Amino acid sequence: MYQITGHTRFGGLLGSPVAHSLSPAMHNYSFMTLGIDAVYLAFEVGTGKIGETVRVFRDLNAYGFNLTMPVKKKVMEYLDHVTEAADLIGAVNTVVNENGALTGYNTDGIGFVRSVREHGYEPEGKEVTVFGAGGAASALSVQLALDGVKKLHLVSRRSASFEAARDLADRISSRTGCSADLTDLADEAGVGRCLGDSSLVVNATSVGMAPKEDASVLHDPSLLHPGLCVTDVIYHPRKTKLMMQAEEAGCSTIGGLDMLLFQGAEAFRLWTGKQMPVEQVKERFFKL
């Protein structure tokens, strides 16, 4: 039975909204299973309060914390260090407190790469197409580049996010060993070339998320080809329309739940130095 003691350390999730998050359940279960005297809570925090909240977490000797929208970028102003990946991504989702020094990490990309490796896909030396220009797209694109992907094809709508995607491609090309380019989503011939050269396709947008399950980021599913691995960061629904299109085209598919699980597992390792009991967590909280 889990008990709070006079030595219990705390941490948690900062952002808004956070009440729906699975993180408290998975981390507290892992602490209890491994006998770690710590607790993980969820805190509603917006950008106007993030600096004050970080100071409180530092002063009260929290082991660290996670961040979600809208504070993943703003928090960087209040940290002592950030990792190379977090700096390239321009956002932090995990902070570790080491004797008052706060270091920012981004485990989203690490979680994604581990999820595809767990399904047998090795990214080194490959070409990959990523749909999207937001935080998830940035995190997994940077991590794929750092982990040895040869070429990244970023695909984005020509909207306000298009220039952000161009900036991301430029940062990856100039600061890693990976070459990155950008294609307009409306350019179907260009998208077709990207998919034709790729072995992995990633939807890192919200297109297809409930309650709009009938939408797909890919307008022409005939561009998919057998042997392609298609993955979606969305986990509600568990099988998106894009994944159904991919299966019909003879592609292998990977859903978004494993990325969620493994990014949390990496944060847990950073805080505790121990491996999260992922199989038990998966069985208890992520089972279909």
HUPE-V685386 format. One record per pair of residues at least 24 apart in sequence whose C-alpha atoms are under 6 Angstrom apart, sorted by the first residue. I is the first residue (numbers start at 1). J is the second residue. D is the distance in Angstrom with one decimal. If there is no record, write none. Layout:
((I & J & D) (I & J & D))
//
This chain:
((8 & 37 & 5.0) (8 & 38 & 4.9) (9 & 38 & 4.6) (10 & 38 & 5.6) (10 & 39 & 4.9) (10 & 40 & 5.9) (10 & 62 & 5.1) (11 & 40 & 5.0) (11 & 62 & 5.3) (11 & 63 & 5.8) (11 & 64 & 5.2) (11 & 65 & 5.1) (12 & 40 & 4.5) (12 & 41 & 4.4) (12 & 42 & 5.4) (12 & 65 & 4.8) (13 & 42 & 4.7) (13 & 43 & 5.9) (13 & 65 & 5.7) (13 & 66 & 4.6) (13 & 67 & 5.6) (14 & 43 & 5.1) (14 & 45 & 5.6) (14 & 67 & 4.9) (15 & 44 & 5.4) (15 & 45 & 4.7) (15 & 46 & 5.9) (15 & 67 & 5.9) (15 & 68 & 5.0) (15 & 69 & 5.5) (15 & 71 & 6.0) (16 & 44 & 5.2) (16 & 45 & 5.8) (47 & 71 & 5.5) (58 & 100 & 5.8) (63 & 97 & 5.3) (64 & 95 & 5.2) (64 & 96 & 4.5) (64 & 97 & 5.1) (65 & 94 & 5.8) (65 & 95 & 5.3) (66 & 93 & 5.3) (66 & 94 & 4.4) (67 & 93 & 4.5) (89 & 138 & 5.5) (89 & 139 & 5.6) (107 & 263 & 5.0) (108 & 139 & 5.9) (108 & 263 & 5.1) (109 & 139 & 4.7) (109 & 140 & 3.9) (109 & 143 & 5.1) (111 & 259 & 4.8) (111 & 262 & 4.3) (111 & 263 & 3.9) (112 & 259 & 4.6) (115 & 258 & 5.4) (115 & 259 & 5.5) (123 & 149 & 5.5) (124 & 148 & 4.4) (124 & 149 & 4.8) (125 & 149 & 5.0) (125 & 150 & 4.7) (126 & 150 & 5.3) (127 & 151 & 4.7) (127 & 152 & 5.9) (127 & 198 & 4.7) (128 & 152 & 5.1) (128 & 198 & 5.0) (128 & 200 & 4.9) (128 & 201 & 5.9) (129 & 153 & 4.5) (129 & 154 & 5.9) (129 & 201 & 4.8) (130 & 154 & 5.0) (130 & 201 & 5.9) (130 & 202 & 4.7) (131 & 155 & 4.7) (131 & 203 & 4.9) (131 & 204 & 5.6) (132 & 156 & 5.2) (132 & 204 & 5.2) (132 & 205 & 5.1) (133 & 165 & 4.9) (136 & 204 & 5.8) (137 & 204 & 5.0) (145 & 178 & 5.4) (150 & 178 & 5.1) (151 & 178 & 5.5) (151 & 179 & 4.8) (151 & 180 & 5.7) (152 & 180 & 4.6) (153 & 180 & 5.8) (153 & 181 & 5.2) (153 & 182 & 6.0) (154 & 182 & 4.8) (155 & 182 & 5.8) (155 & 183 & 4.8) (155 & 184 & 5.8) (155 & 185 & 5.6) (156 & 184 & 5.5) (156 & 185 & 5.2) (157 & 184 & 5.7) (157 & 185 & 5.0) (192 & 223 & 5.6) (199 & 228 & 5.0) (200 & 228 & 5.9) (200 & 229 & 4.7) (200 & 230 & 5.9) (201 & 230 & 4.8) (202 & 230 & 6.0) (202 & 231 & 5.0) (202 & 232 & 5.7) (203 & 232 & 4.8) (204 & 233 & 5.6) (208 & 240 & 5.9) (209 & 236 & 6.0) (210 & 236 & 5.9) (216 & 241 & 5.7) (216 & 242 & 5.3) (226 & 250 & 4.6) (226 & 251 & 4.9) (227 & 251 & 5.5) (229 & 253 & 5.7) (231 & 255 & 5.8) (232 & 256 & 5.5))
//
